[in-house]
Amino acid sequence: MIGPEASAAARLKDLGVHETVEFNSPPRPEMGDFSSPIALKLRKIRGQAPLVIAEEIRAGLESSLPRYIRDVTVTPPGFLNFFVDHRAFAADLIRESYGPVTPIPPEDSGKVEVEHTNVNPNKAMHVGHVRNAVLGDTIVRALRAAGRQVEVCNYIDDTGIQVVDVVTAFLYLEAPYYVGGEDFSEIWAKAPSDRPFDYYCWDIYAAVQSYLKPDPAAPLDAAEQSRATMLQERKAEITHAIEAGDTAIAHFAKALSSRIVRAHLRTAARLNVFYNLLNWESDILRAGFWDHTFQRLKEAGAIQFEESGLNKGCWVVPMGGTEETPEGARSRDKILVRSNGAITYTAKDIAYQLWKFGKLDTDFRYELWDTQANGEPLWTTAWDGEPREGFGRAARVINVIDVRQSEPQTVVYKCLDSLGFKEEARNSTHLSYEVVTLSAQAAAELGVDVEEGQDVSMSGRKGLGVKADDLIDRMAGVIRSRSAEATLDAEALAAAAIRYYMLRFSTNTRIRFDFEVASQTNGDTGVYLVYSFARACSILAKAGEGSGRPDEFVVPRSLSSEEKDLLREMGRLPQAIQSAAESLTTTPLTTYAFSLASAFAGFYDHTPPILREPDPDIRQFRLSLVGAFREVMKKTLSILGIPALERI
């Protein structure tokens, strides 16, 4: 459904107005239903007075009025005022609201590859990871609603240092210790059966850090230092064993990572987050992606070998100069291969980015991982899998990674450009976002020790953070405590509250999560959106089966301001989708959803009880309007990944 504003914007574009058109509400109803200051914006571009420009545009519009616009006027100093044919708009909107959203045709084409979540498979997900997963998933939903073909990847860094650390802890932190061979039964038995596996790994990962990276401010005694030396030596052995691939320890590490990934996927599903493909870093190495890319980079002169200096013995991407850090001088050049031959994360990411665009001469093998809770299949790369067409080969790649990874992402895109893949470099987007902290009160409620008034930042190495499952459980508990309804789906409302809270902030805003604010049933919250949908369902249920369907209704000759406001908001859904898809931000959707719910609340609060309306035509029209709102809100909630509950 394309509303009057979108119709007017499209017609202005036909008339040669290619600048962004903004619409506002006039100060008085008699001045129009909405207005635009576009003529004032064009003053400097066209070198004419705004009133002259506005009159020229009005004349062009009147030659073929936009759909649902019955008149256009001009007022000083150059505003275009649009008067809506509300009866025609209401009739079409109510009928069309029951069909699929008609996307505004995208100007670009080709598949979009979106990668998000990417939690290291060494411990449980925490609240910071939730922002990544929810942000990425909603952008995917918006792109699909806007008509794009999207493939969703979740990168599993199963050969990185975090996995090495937790494997070291599993094998050697506490007895029984690994003594070689392929029998790990005693090692697996260390994990308690009454505690989630990813929670246990969270604890031992944090515990081993005091030995692998001792705190200079708290020196280890002789016995502890001896143990630290042993663990550091074992870590080096484990690193090489994992990189070698076909070793007993590598298979153990893959099994450990797989168990944690399954836990991550269960957590993500609780928040309605789903994927198409799991891409494993170990498969990138075994498939030879890096070897192929390394040779190309050397041939193109994009990297250099350092014979001396801070990076002696390393292969680096030259970025230029040095910088001072608390640890001393650091080269700005980005290391891809260390002096000991170890490949860095950034190096592997360059090769992986080339795969996403289909620019490698080799491919993964694949197998079906599982069927997800949404009924869709989830595939995974697998060394012993089968060739399969259809993955990768994207026209555009969007990597959802927090702002702290901006520098490595810049290096990846620079290398693509140096290899001659300039279009692919331009079509590579780092969708960055700020981190999540917990308010002191929220942290205290979850049992995290903090000083009064201090926010909590996540640190896996310190074991400091709030696990995502604990967050969901706690939010569900808060919601249950505020309702006496026994059938309340608190888990679904918790997902609504958490998702919306993470989405309504701009990506460059650091989120300070607070249970009290996120779980409110009034105001700009996810629970409020679900409540407005459930209220519409309740009205229609009381009216009887089939009420609200757009079969037979007559639009009244005059509509109330609340009815007009609701119609206007319902017609803006395609614009909100387009804005989110183009800007890769979720705030256009959350702002729209809240405005839509608020417009329905205004209609509900200022309209006499619909079921008591004596005029059958008005009663049927208003029920149809409620039915249309229900459908539009349901679609909006779906794009936000929020469950549409008919009762709460």
GURO-300879 format. One record per residue (C-alpha): residue number from 0; x, y, z; residue in one letter. Coordinates in pm, 1 decimal. Example, Ala and Ser with C-alpha at 12.3 -4.5 7.8 and 13.67 -1.06 7.14 Angstrom:
2
nr_x_y_z_rest
0_1230.0_-450.0_780.0_a
1_1367.0_-106.0_714.0_s
***
This chain:
648
nr_x_y_z_rest
0_0.0_0.0_0.0_m
1_154.1_331.5_-111.8_i
2_11.7_620.6_90.2_g
3_-50.4_982.9_-10.7_p
4_294.9_1102.6_102.8_e
5_480.6_834.0_-92.0_a
6_259.0_900.8_-392.0_s
7_335.1_1273.4_-372.7_a
8_709.2_1206.8_-337.7_a
9_706.1_980.6_-644.6_a
10_520.9_1242.7_-850.3_r
11_767.1_1514.1_-743.1_l
12_1051.0_1290.9_-861.5_k
13_877.4_1259.2_-1199.9_d
14_876.5_1639.7_-1215.0_l
15_1254.4_1653.9_-1170.4_g
16_1274.7_1699.2_-793.1_v
17_1549.8_1450.5_-704.0_h
18_1636.6_1595.5_-364.5_e
19_1504.3_1428.2_-50.0_t
20_1146.8_1546.3_5.9_v
21_1032.3_1605.1_362.2_e
22_669.7_1629.0_468.5_f
23_533.3_1807.7_775.7_n
24_198.2_1866.7_939.4_s
25_66.8_2221.7_874.3_p
26_-13.9_2434.2_1180.8_p
27_-386.4_2445.1_1089.0_r
28_-605.0_2175.9_925.5_p
29_-737.0_2419.4_665.6_e
30_-380.9_2452.1_529.9_m
31_-374.7_2089.2_418.8_g
32_-322.7_1737.6_547.0_d
33_52.5_1759.3_498.7_f
34_299.0_2005.2_347.8_s
35_651.5_2017.7_209.6_s
36_920.9_2287.0_228.2_p
37_1097.7_2145.9_-79.7_i
38_1073.2_2478.5_-265.4_a
39_1273.3_2647.7_9.2_l
40_1535.8_2375.0_-22.8_k
41_1555.4_2430.7_-400.3_l
42_1601.9_2808.8_-370.5_r
43_1983.5_2805.0_-394.1_k
44_1991.2_2523.7_-649.2_i
45_1751.0_2689.5_-894.5_r
46_1827.8_3052.2_-812.0_g
47_1460.5_3145.4_-784.7_q
48_1231.4_3265.6_-508.9_a
49_1069.8_2975.6_-315.7_p
50_718.6_3099.1_-402.6_l
51_801.0_3091.2_-775.0_v
52_945.3_2739.3_-747.2_i
53_645.3_2621.3_-543.2_a
54_397.5_2757.7_-800.3_e
55_585.1_2584.9_-1085.1_e
56_578.4_2254.7_-897.0_i
57_208.6_2299.3_-809.1_r
58_123.4_2353.2_-1174.9_a
59_308.2_2035.1_-1266.2_g
60_133.6_1839.0_-993.6_l
61_-210.8_1963.8_-1094.6_e
62_-159.1_1841.0_-1451.1_s
63_-165.4_1490.2_-1307.7_s
64_-243.8_1481.1_-937.7_l
65_-66.7_1214.6_-728.7_p
66_-281.3_921.9_-619.7_r
67_-505.7_1009.8_-322.1_y
68_-431.9_1383.7_-354.8_i
69_-738.5_1594.5_-441.0_r
70_-575.2_1940.3_-432.6_d
71_-241.3_2119.6_-392.9_v
72_-197.3_2479.9_-276.8_t
73_93.8_2712.9_-206.8_v
74_143.7_2937.9_97.0_t
75_427.9_3178.3_182.0_p
76_718.4_3159.3_197.6_p
77_692.8_2865.6_-41.1_g
78_520.2_2568.1_116.9_f
79_339.0_2309.0_-93.7_l
80_22.7_2196.9_83.9_n
81_-143.0_1864.9_-2.5_f
82_-509.5_1779.7_57.0_f
83_-587.2_1408.5_78.7_v
84_-887.7_1226.5_-63.8_d
85_-936.9_1030.5_256.2_h
86_-1236.9_832.4_135.9_r
87_-1051.7_685.7_-162.8_a
88_-739.4_627.3_42.9_f
89_-932.6_457.2_325.4_a
90_-1118.6_227.0_88.3_a
91_-801.2_108.2_-86.5_d
92_-586.0_87.9_226.7_l
93_-833.8_-126.2_420.6_i
94_-865.6_-371.1_132.0_r
95_-495.2_-383.6_47.7_e
96_-378.6_-414.6_409.0_s
97_-473.4_-782.3_402.6_y
98_-233.1_-853.6_117.6_g
99_146.9_-861.5_118.7_p
100_344.6_-541.6_160.0_v
101_418.6_-401.2_-183.6_t
102_784.7_-299.9_-173.6_p
103_908.5_12.9_-343.6_i
104_1120.2_-137.5_-626.2_p
105_1490.1_-133.4_-531.0_p
106_1727.1_47.0_-762.7_e
107_2002.2_-210.2_-706.6_d
108_1981.5_-578.5_-791.8_s
109_2161.2_-897.5_-703.0_g
110_2197.1_-1090.6_-382.6_k
111_2288.4_-921.9_-55.7_v
112_2506.5_-1122.7_183.4_e
113_2453.7_-1021.9_546.0_v
114_2678.8_-1164.1_813.5_e
115_2591.6_-1113.8_1177.0_h
116_2611.8_-1258.3_1529.5_t
117_2958.3_-1419.5_1486.6_n
118_3001.9_-1506.1_1855.1_v
119_3327.0_-1680.5_1937.6_n
120_3235.4_-2045.6_2012.6_p
121_3412.3_-2056.0_2346.3_n
122_3141.5_-1951.9_2594.3_k
123_2781.0_-1840.5_2631.4_a
124_2640.1_-1541.1_2442.3_m
125_2614.7_-1220.4_2644.4_h
126_2398.3_-912.3_2616.4_v
127_2650.6_-737.3_2389.0_g
128_2618.2_-1020.2_2136.2_h
129_2240.3_-981.5_2149.7_v
130_2260.9_-633.9_1996.6_r
131_2459.5_-768.3_1701.1_n
132_2220.9_-1058.9_1641.0_a
133_1901.9_-853.7_1674.7_v
134_2037.1_-564.8_1465.1_l
135_2156.4_-794.8_1187.7_g
136_1838.1_-1000.5_1185.4_d
137_1615.2_-692.0_1160.8_t
138_1819.5_-542.6_877.1_i
139_1779.7_-875.0_695.3_v
140_1403.3_-864.9_749.3_r
141_1386.1_-503.8_625.4_a
142_1591.7_-581.1_314.7_l
143_1370.3_-878.6_232.5_r
144_1054.1_-674.9_289.2_a
145_1199.7_-415.1_50.8_a
146_1229.8_-678.8_-220.2_g
147_1597.8_-770.9_-189.3_r
148_1731.3_-1125.8_-211.4_q
149_1925.4_-1182.1_110.6_v
150_2149.7_-1462.0_235.1_e
151_2235.8_-1468.2_606.1_v
152_2567.2_-1603.0_732.1_c
153_2695.4_-1661.2_1083.7_n
154_3075.7_-1682.7_1096.5_y
155_3213.2_-1934.9_1344.2_i
156_3569.9_-1850.4_1451.8_d
157_3658.7_-2199.3_1568.9_d
158_4037.0_-2164.9_1522.5_t
159_4082.6_-1829.2_1697.0_g
160_4264.6_-1756.1_2019.7_i
161_3946.6_-1762.7_2230.0_q
162_3874.9_-2122.5_2129.7_v
163_4240.9_-2213.1_2187.5_v
164_4215.9_-2066.7_2537.0_d
165_3903.0_-2258.7_2634.4_v
166_4043.7_-2583.9_2489.5_v
167_4360.7_-2524.7_2693.6_t
168_4146.4_-2477.4_3003.4_a
169_3939.5_-2785.4_2929.3_f
170_4242.6_-3009.2_2877.5_l
171_4488.9_-2879.3_3134.7_y
172_4342.0_-2635.4_3389.4_l
173_4210.3_-2903.3_3623.8_e
174_4262.6_-3278.6_3657.9_a
175_4215.0_-3517.5_3491.9_p
176_4456.2_-3380.1_3232.4_y
177_4474.5_-3478.3_2868.0_y
178_4758.6_-3726.1_2815.3_v
179_4727.8_-3779.5_2442.8_g
180_4529.3_-4008.6_2216.7_g
181_4176.3_-3983.5_2083.8_e
182_3979.9_-4076.9_2396.8_d
183_3841.6_-3757.5_2551.0_f
184_3567.7_-3917.8_2762.5_s
185_3728.9_-3816.4_3092.8_e
186_3780.6_-3463.9_2961.6_i
187_3417.0_-3424.3_2857.0_w
188_3306.4_-3556.6_3195.9_a
189_3454.1_-3246.7_3363.9_k
190_3153.8_-3043.7_3248.8_a
191_2880.5_-3076.5_3514.1_p
192_2554.1_-3225.3_3391.6_s
193_2341.8_-2979.7_3592.6_d
194_2489.4_-2667.6_3429.8_r
195_2463.8_-2552.0_3066.1_p
196_2777.0_-2642.4_2874.3_f
197_2832.8_-2289.7_2742.2_d
198_2804.8_-2154.9_3099.4_y
199_3072.9_-2397.8_3218.7_y
200_3300.7_-2287.9_2934.3_c
201_3235.8_-1924.8_3031.6_w
202_3376.5_-1998.3_3376.8_d
203_3685.2_-2195.6_3276.5_i
204_3768.7_-1949.4_2997.7_y
205_3777.2_-1666.2_3251.6_a
206_3967.1_-1880.5_3505.1_a
207_4251.3_-1971.3_3267.5_v
208_4319.3_-1606.7_3177.2_q
209_4500.8_-1542.4_3506.8_s
210_4764.3_-1792.5_3388.2_y
211_4770.5_-1721.6_3014.9_l
212_4772.7_-1343.7_3062.0_k
213_4884.8_-1273.0_3421.5_p
214_4805.9_-933.5_3570.7_d
215_5136.6_-744.3_3628.1_p
216_4973.2_-568.8_3923.7_a
217_4917.6_-904.4_4097.6_a
218_5232.5_-1116.2_4042.9_p
219_5198.3_-1496.2_4059.9_l
220_5384.3_-1692.2_4327.5_d
221_5637.2_-1960.1_4227.5_a
222_5384.9_-2245.0_4207.7_a
223_5136.9_-2034.4_4012.5_e
224_5409.8_-1915.5_3777.4_q
225_5513.2_-2274.9_3710.4_s
226_5153.2_-2361.9_3630.3_r
227_5122.6_-2055.9_3408.1_a
228_5432.7_-2158.8_3213.7_t
229_5291.3_-2508.4_3163.3_m
230_4957.0_-2374.4_3039.5_l
231_5123.4_-2128.2_2803.2_q
232_5333.4_-2407.4_2654.3_e
233_5027.4_-2626.9_2613.2_r
234_4842.3_-2336.8_2451.4_k
235_5115.2_-2306.3_2187.3_a
236_5091.2_-2680.3_2117.0_e
237_4712.5_-2663.2_2092.7_i
238_4731.0_-2367.2_1853.5_t
239_4948.4_-2561.8_1610.4_h
240_4737.4_-2877.3_1648.6_a
241_4416.7_-2688.9_1564.5_i
242_4575.3_-2512.2_1267.0_e
243_4708.0_-2848.2_1139.9_a
244_4346.2_-2961.8_1103.6_g
245_4339.4_-3341.5_1107.1_d
246_4457.3_-3400.8_1465.6_t
247_4287.5_-3540.1_1776.0_a
248_4297.1_-3200.2_1946.8_i
249_4159.2_-3028.2_1635.8_a
250_3867.3_-3271.7_1630.9_h
251_3808.9_-3212.8_2003.4_f
252_3814.9_-2835.2_1947.8_a
253_3562.9_-2869.0_1663.1_k
254_3333.8_-3084.0_1879.5_a
255_3357.7_-2832.9_2165.7_l
256_3285.0_-2541.7_1931.2_s
257_2991.0_-2730.1_1780.8_s
258_2832.4_-2784.2_2122.8_r
259_2864.1_-2415.7_2201.8_i
260_2731.5_-2310.6_1860.6_v
261_2421.7_-2522.8_1921.1_r
262_2376.4_-2339.4_2251.5_a
263_2418.6_-2004.0_2071.8_h
264_2159.5_-2100.5_1811.5_l
265_1909.9_-2197.7_2082.0_r
266_1965.5_-1860.7_2248.6_t
267_1927.7_-1674.3_1918.2_a
268_1606.0_-1863.6_1839.7_a
269_1458.2_-1742.8_2169.2_r
270_1493.3_-1393.5_2019.2_l
271_1358.8_-1499.4_1676.9_n
272_1701.0_-1474.6_1510.3_v
273_1774.2_-1721.6_1229.9_f
274_2032.7_-1785.9_956.9_y
275_2088.1_-1955.2_620.5_n
276_2450.4_-2070.1_657.0_l
277_2713.5_-2130.3_924.4_l
278_3061.9_-2057.1_787.8_n
279_3342.4_-2217.6_990.5_w
280_3687.0_-2061.1_999.4_e
281_3849.8_-2404.9_1006.3_s
282_3682.7_-2478.6_672.1_d
283_3823.7_-2155.0_528.5_i
284_4171.9_-2280.4_615.8_l
285_4117.4_-2637.8_498.4_r
286_3959.9_-2524.9_170.8_a
287_4276.3_-2328.1_92.7_g
288_4104.5_-1989.7_74.4_f
289_4392.7_-1815.0_248.2_w
290_4666.7_-1981.8_43.5_d
291_4492.0_-1868.5_-272.5_h
292_4441.9_-1514.6_-138.7_t
293_4795.5_-1488.8_3.4_f
294_4945.7_-1558.9_-337.9_q
295_4721.8_-1298.9_-502.3_r
296_4809.7_-1033.5_-244.9_l
297_5183.0_-1090.8_-295.8_k
298_5151.6_-1078.7_-673.5_e
299_4952.4_-754.8_-654.9_a
300_5207.2_-593.2_-420.0_g
301_4929.1_-533.9_-168.9_a
302_5134.8_-675.5_120.9_i
303_5501.7_-669.2_214.8_q
304_5742.8_-876.4_419.0_f
305_5907.3_-686.8_704.4_e
306_6282.8_-750.5_722.2_e
307_6327.6_-533.7_1033.6_s
308_6146.3_-310.7_1278.6_g
309_5849.8_-371.7_1504.3_l
310_5695.9_-625.9_1266.1_n
311_6013.6_-807.5_1165.9_k
312_5938.1_-1142.5_1002.0_g
313_5570.5_-1060.4_939.5_c
314_5365.7_-1012.2_625.5_w
315_5173.5_-684.3_661.1_v
316_4933.3_-452.5_482.2_v
317_5119.9_-118.3_479.9_p
318_4906.8_147.0_647.5_m
319_5189.2_388.7_735.4_g
320_5364.2_510.8_1049.7_g
321_5348.6_417.8_1416.0_t
322_5135.9_518.6_1712.4_e
323_5191.9_528.9_2085.2_e
324_4990.8_294.9_2307.9_t
325_5003.5_225.5_2684.5_p
326_5226.6_-71.8_2596.6_e
327_5462.2_142.5_2384.9_g
328_5505.4_217.6_2015.0_a
329_5291.8_19.2_1772.8_r
330_5314.3_-1.6_1397.2_s
331_5002.1_105.3_1209.4_r
332_5070.2_-162.9_948.9_d
333_4824.9_-450.9_975.4_k
334_4981.1_-792.4_1029.3_i
335_4834.3_-1074.5_821.1_l
336_5095.5_-1345.0_887.5_v
337_5299.0_-1336.8_1208.7_r
338_5670.0_-1413.8_1227.5_s
339_5586.2_-1761.5_1361.4_n
340_5368.5_-1831.0_1056.8_g
341_5035.0_-1784.8_1238.7_a
342_4758.4_-1634.6_1024.5_i
343_4563.3_-1347.6_1179.8_t
344_4188.6_-1307.3_1186.1_y
345_4208.5_-1018.7_937.5_t
346_4395.9_-1235.9_686.4_a
347_4129.1_-1502.0_698.4_k
348_3861.7_-1236.2_671.1_d
349_4009.1_-1105.4_344.5_i
350_3985.6_-1452.2_192.8_a
351_3635.6_-1494.7_331.2_y
352_3523.1_-1160.5_185.0_q
353_3646.0_-1272.6_-157.7_l
354_3439.2_-1590.2_-121.2_w
355_3127.7_-1387.4_-40.0_k
356_3161.4_-1210.3_-374.1_f
357_3243.0_-1533.0_-559.4_g
358_3596.0_-1419.4_-642.9_k
359_3781.2_-1735.5_-541.8_l
360_3845.0_-2032.9_-767.1_d
361_3740.1_-2271.9_-493.0_t
362_3437.4_-2319.6_-266.8_d
363_3325.7_-2478.7_58.1_f
364_3153.3_-2811.1_87.7_r
365_2817.7_-2808.1_260.5_y
366_2578.0_-3018.7_462.9_e
367_2244.7_-2962.7_636.0_l
368_2298.4_-2864.0_999.3_w
369_1939.1_-2861.2_1126.2_d
370_1586.2_-2733.3_1075.9_t
371_1539.8_-2412.4_1273.3_q
372_1248.9_-2314.0_1495.3_a
373_1106.4_-2101.3_1211.7_n
374_1089.3_-2412.1_992.0_g
375_1373.4_-2299.5_763.4_e
376_1677.5_-2521.1_694.5_p
377_2015.4_-2417.7_830.3_l
378_2316.7_-2521.1_625.0_w
379_2679.0_-2537.2_734.6_t
380_3014.9_-2556.3_567.3_t
381_3167.1_-2899.8_628.1_a
382_3497.6_-3049.4_520.9_w
383_3333.8_-3385.4_450.7_d
384_3020.1_-3231.0_297.1_g
385_2907.8_-3209.1_-64.3_e
386_2941.1_-2937.4_-328.5_p
387_2631.1_-2718.9_-342.7_r
388_2542.5_-2428.3_-569.3_e
389_2380.4_-2109.7_-450.2_g
390_2585.9_-1984.2_-156.5_f
391_2799.7_-1672.5_-178.4_g
392_2843.5_-1488.5_-510.5_r
393_2675.4_-1177.2_-372.7_a
394_2650.0_-835.2_-534.9_a
395_2672.8_-662.7_-198.1_r
396_2813.8_-769.1_139.4_v
397_2712.7_-625.5_477.2_i
398_2919.6_-723.4_781.2_n
399_2755.9_-645.9_1115.0_v
400_3045.3_-598.7_1358.2_i
401_3085.0_-360.0_1650.8_d
402_3266.2_-29.3_1612.2_v
403_3585.9_-163.2_1770.2_r
404_3645.0_-367.9_1453.8_q
405_3637.0_-69.1_1218.7_s
406_4011.3_-76.5_1152.3_e
407_4029.0_-447.1_1049.1_p
408_3726.0_-401.6_824.2_q
409_3896.4_-105.4_655.7_t
410_4200.4_-324.8_591.1_v
411_3983.6_-598.5_435.5_v
412_3816.8_-356.7_195.1_y
413_4151.5_-191.3_112.3_k
414_4293.1_-530.8_14.1_c
415_3996.6_-603.2_-214.6_l
416_4059.9_-270.7_-385.4_d
417_4433.0_-347.5_-419.4_s
418_4348.9_-680.8_-583.3_l
419_4149.2_-496.9_-849.6_g
420_3806.4_-575.1_-704.2_f
421_3714.8_-209.7_-680.1_k
422_3339.6_-255.8_-725.9_e
423_3337.7_-527.6_-459.8_e
424_3529.1_-298.4_-224.1_a
425_3268.1_-25.7_-281.2_r
426_2989.1_-275.5_-221.3_n
427_3140.0_-392.7_108.3_s
428_2968.2_-232.6_406.6_t
429_3074.9_-245.8_769.7_h
430_2752.0_-198.3_964.0_l
431_2908.1_-90.8_1291.1_s
432_2736.8_-28.4_1621.2_y
433_2828.0_82.3_1969.4_e
434_2854.5_-160.6_2259.3_v
435_2594.3_-242.9_2524.6_v
436_2636.0_-176.2_2894.3_t
437_2406.5_-255.1_3183.2_l
438_2279.6_0.9_3425.8_s
439_2402.1_-56.2_3779.0_a
440_2051.3_-155.1_3884.6_q
441_2011.4_-406.2_3600.2_a
442_2352.3_-556.8_3675.3_a
443_2269.3_-587.6_4044.4_a
444_1940.9_-762.2_3963.0_e
445_2137.8_-1019.6_3766.0_l
446_2388.4_-1076.6_4043.0_g
447_2683.4_-885.4_3896.9_v
448_2889.4_-703.5_4161.2_d
449_2927.1_-336.0_4073.5_v
450_2984.9_-10.9_4255.1_e
451_2680.1_206.3_4308.3_e
452_2597.4_409.8_3998.6_g
453_2850.2_225.4_3781.8_q
454_2748.4_81.9_3444.0_d
455_2880.4_-261.7_3348.1_v
456_3074.0_-330.7_3029.0_s
457_3120.5_-686.7_2909.9_m
458_3455.9_-865.6_2941.3_s
459_3468.1_-1233.8_2862.3_g
460_3829.1_-1260.3_2977.7_r
461_3729.4_-1130.3_3319.4_k
462_3411.2_-1334.1_3323.7_g
463_3224.5_-1005.6_3357.3_l
464_2896.6_-983.7_3171.9_g
465_2537.8_-1090.7_3158.4_v
466_2461.1_-1405.0_2966.4_k
467_2193.2_-1364.9_2702.0_a
468_1981.0_-1650.8_2835.3_d
469_1993.5_-1499.0_3184.5_d
470_1881.5_-1168.3_3034.0_l
471_1583.5_-1330.5_2860.4_i
472_1488.9_-1527.8_3172.6_d
473_1514.3_-1220.6_3392.1_r
474_1307.6_-1009.4_3153.2_m
475_1039.4_-1279.0_3138.0_a
476_1034.3_-1283.5_3518.6_g
477_985.8_-906.5_3534.1_v
478_695.1_-929.5_3288.8_i
479_531.5_-1215.9_3480.8_r
480_556.1_-1020.2_3804.9_s
481_346.5_-741.6_3650.5_r
482_61.5_-959.8_3528.4_s
483_-193.1_-1184.7_3694.6_a
484_-274.7_-1353.6_3361.1_e
485_-188.5_-1723.8_3390.9_a
486_-170.9_-1775.2_3012.5_t
487_72.9_-1487.6_2962.7_l
488_348.7_-1575.4_2713.4_d
489_620.9_-1403.2_2911.4_a
490_899.5_-1554.5_2701.0_e
491_759.0_-1402.4_2380.7_a
492_706.0_-1065.4_2549.6_l
493_1062.1_-1079.1_2683.0_a
494_1185.9_-1125.6_2326.5_a
495_969.6_-830.4_2218.8_a
496_1101.7_-610.4_2497.7_a
497_1467.3_-697.8_2439.3_i
498_1457.6_-674.9_2059.9_r
499_1279.4_-341.3_2054.8_y
500_1506.4_-195.5_2322.1_y
501_1812.3_-291.6_2117.6_m
502_1663.1_-159.4_1793.5_l
503_1521.1_178.8_1885.4_r
504_1863.9_333.3_1948.4_f
505_2077.4_453.2_1658.5_s
506_2379.0_233.3_1589.2_t
507_2623.0_503.5_1703.6_n
508_2457.6_518.8_2046.7_t
509_2593.7_315.8_2334.9_r
510_2301.3_128.3_2488.0_i
511_2256.7_134.0_2863.4_r
512_2017.1_-154.4_2921.7_f
513_1760.3_-121.7_3200.2_d
514_1490.4_-380.2_3281.0_f
515_1247.4_-127.8_3423.4_e
516_1240.3_84.5_3107.2_v
517_1246.3_-201.0_2854.3_a
518_956.0_-391.6_3008.4_s
519_710.3_-103.8_3044.0_q
520_371.1_-166.1_2882.6_t
521_327.9_203.3_2801.9_n
522_556.7_430.4_2607.3_g
523_813.3_350.2_2343.5_d
524_862.5_-21.4_2419.7_t
525_820.7_-355.5_2247.8_g
526_560.3_-468.5_2499.0_v
527_348.9_-162.5_2416.5_y
528_353.8_-252.6_2045.8_l
529_238.5_-607.8_2116.1_v
530_-26.4_-471.2_2351.9_y
531_-169.8_-248.4_2076.4_s
532_-190.1_-546.2_1840.3_f
533_-358.1_-760.7_2107.7_a
534_-608.3_-482.4_2178.5_r
535_-712.0_-476.7_1812.2_a
536_-748.5_-855.4_1815.8_c
537_-965.1_-832.1_2127.2_s
538_-1202.1_-579.5_1966.7_i
539_-1247.1_-796.8_1661.4_l
540_-1290.9_-1113.0_1867.2_a
541_-1571.1_-949.6_2066.1_k
542_-1738.0_-834.3_1744.9_a
543_-1756.5_-1192.6_1618.8_g
544_-1586.7_-1413.1_1363.9_e
545_-1506.0_-1238.9_1038.1_g
546_-1540.6_-888.3_1181.9_s
547_-1304.6_-635.6_1036.7_g
548_-1256.1_-819.4_709.1_r
549_-1273.7_-581.1_412.1_p
550_-1567.2_-750.8_245.2_d
551_-1838.8_-491.7_283.1_e
552_-1793.5_-146.3_427.4_f
553_-1877.5_210.7_334.4_v
554_-1636.5_491.9_406.5_v
555_-1821.7_777.4_584.0_p
556_-1841.0_1113.6_411.4_r
557_-1635.2_1269.1_688.5_s
558_-1364.5_1111.8_902.3_l
559_-1244.3_1213.9_1244.9_s
560_-892.8_1350.1_1288.4_s
561_-801.2_1029.9_1476.1_e
562_-923.9_813.5_1188.3_e
563_-724.6_1023.0_941.5_k
564_-412.7_998.4_1158.5_d
565_-445.1_621.0_1181.1_l
566_-495.5_588.3_805.3_l
567_-193.0_806.9_739.7_r
568_30.3_602.3_967.5_e
569_-84.5_272.4_818.9_m
570_-0.1_399.0_471.3_g
571_357.4_484.9_571.8_r
572_478.4_126.2_622.1_l
573_641.9_89.5_276.0_p
574_831.3_416.9_329.3_q
575_958.2_300.8_668.5_a
576_1075.8_-26.6_514.5_i
577_1249.5_152.1_229.0_q
578_1418.1_397.0_465.7_s
579_1549.4_117.0_687.6_a
580_1670.7_-86.4_388.4_a
581_1849.7_208.5_229.6_e
582_2006.8_348.9_546.2_s
583_2075.3_8.4_708.3_l
584_1933.2_140.6_1032.9_t
585_1641.2_15.7_1238.6_t
586_1523.5_347.0_1382.8_t
587_1292.6_422.9_1084.5_p
588_1106.5_101.8_1168.5_l
589_1092.3_150.6_1545.2_t
590_986.8_514.5_1506.7_t
591_717.4_407.7_1263.2_y
592_596.4_120.9_1482.3_a
593_556.8_348.1_1784.9_f
594_379.4_614.7_1576.3_s
595_144.6_348.4_1438.4_l
596_65.0_213.1_1785.2_a
597_17.4_568.4_1917.8_s
598_-219.5_653.6_1632.9_a
599_-427.3_346.4_1713.1_f
600_-431.7_442.2_2081.1_a
601_-554.3_789.2_1984.8_g
602_-825.6_638.4_1767.0_f
603_-930.0_393.8_2041.7_y
604_-930.6_655.1_2318.9_d
605_-1125.0_922.0_2126.6_h
606_-1375.9_704.3_1942.1_t
607_-1702.7_600.6_2111.2_p
608_-1714.1_224.1_2182.3_p
609_-1724.9_63.3_1838.5_i
610_-1945.3_-229.8_1937.0_l
611_-2211.5_8.7_2071.9_r
612_-2219.1_224.9_1757.3_e
613_-2587.6_241.5_1646.1_p
614_-2510.5_318.7_1279.9_d
615_-2428.4_-20.0_1118.4_p
616_-2227.8_139.0_834.9_d
617_-2006.6_339.0_1072.1_i
618_-1969.7_35.1_1298.4_r
619_-1862.0_-183.6_1006.6_q
620_-1621.2_81.1_875.3_f
621_-1451.6_121.6_1211.4_r
622_-1424.3_-253.6_1258.0_l
623_-1266.9_-272.3_912.7_s
624_-1026.4_3.6_1014.1_l
625_-931.6_-194.1_1326.1_v
626_-884.4_-503.3_1111.1_g
627_-658.2_-312.9_873.3_a
628_-453.0_-182.7_1165.6_f
629_-418.7_-535.8_1299.1_r
630_-277.3_-653.3_966.3_e
631_-38.3_-359.9_924.1_v
632_87.8_-389.0_1281.2_m
633_133.6_-764.3_1236.9_k
634_355.7_-700.5_933.8_k
635_545.7_-431.3_1119.9_t
636_607.8_-659.0_1416.6_l
637_722.9_-934.3_1180.6_s
638_987.2_-708.0_1026.1_i
639_1103.5_-613.1_1376.5_l
640_1116.8_-983.7_1466.8_g
641_861.7_-929.9_1742.3_i
642_593.8_-1195.8_1801.9_p
643_236.3_-1084.7_1734.2_a
644_41.6_-1212.5_2034.7_l
645_-337.0_-1199.7_2013.4_e
646_-364.0_-1204.6_2394.9_r
647_-132.9_-1071.9_2664.0_i
***
